[in-house]
Amino acid sequence: MLADHPWVAPLSAAYPNIGPHARAFDAALQRLVDATGLLDTARTGAHLAVRQFLHGCGGAVRRAPESDFCLALDVLIAGIEAKAEVQAETPATANA
């Protein structure tokens, strides 16, 4: 679709919450990120990273192979998990 309608890709970057299910997606993503145990700023960063990753992949004119997408998503999730582990091991006063 994006190859036939290249004007759509810039819209998804300029207006990332476009579409009827954007709020439901954002709420579901927030529930997942909340479950990680990350602190406030790290939760915000994780939320933004996942959202931008998924929107960026959806706005790509040339789709990456599914195996590349899955590997990139696994790396992103591993980073979020590593950050959550570090925060869990660090006293709360050091995370503030």
N, C-alpha and C positions, 0 to 999 in steps of 0.2 A: 504494500500500500504506500509506504513512504517513498519508494522509488517512483511511483506514479504521481504522488502528491508531495513533492519535496517541501512545500510551504508548511506542512503540518509539523515537521521536526522542530523548527524554531519556536512554534507555539507551545510545544510541550516543555521546552526549556524555559520560556518566558512565563508560562502559566502552568506550573507543575501540578496544581490541584484541579486541572481541567477534567471534566467527566462526572457522570452521575454517582459513581461509587468512590470518589476520592475521599470523602469524610469517613466512610466505613473502612476503607483501606488504612487510612491514617490511624483510626481508633484501634484497629486490630494490630497494626504494627506497634503502637504505643503499649498495648497489653503485653506483647511479646518482649519488648525492650524492658518494660517494668519488671518482668519476671526474671531478668538477668541478675538483679541485685546491684546493678551499677548505681552510683551516686548521680545526683542531678545533672551536672555538666557532662558527665560521661554518657548518661542516658540520652541527653539531647544530641550529643555527637554521634552515638550509635544509631539513633533514629534517623538523623540526617544522612548519615553514610549509607544506610540501607535504602532509604527512599531515593536518594540521588543515584545510587547504583542501579536500582530497578528502573527508574525513569530514564536514566541514560541509556540503558540497554534497550528499552522500549523505543527510544527516539533515534536509535542508530539506523542509518540508511542501509548499511550492510550488516546483517545479523551475524554474530559470532557463532561458531559451531556450538552445539549444546554442551559438549564436553568442556569447552573453554569457559562458557558461562558458569557451569557448575563448579569448575575449579576456582574461578574468581569469587564466586559466592562463598565457597568453603573457606577461602583465605580470609574474606571479610568477616565471616562468622567466627573463625578461629581467633582473629584479632579482638573481637568483642568479648569472646570467652576469656582470653588471656587478660584483658583489662579488668574484667569482673573478678578473676582470681586474685590479681594483684590488689585490688581494692578490698577484697574480703580478708586478705592477709595483713593489710595495713590498718593500724588503729584509726578509728573514725576521726580523731582530731587531726591526723596527718592528711586526711582526704579533704578537709574543709577548705 
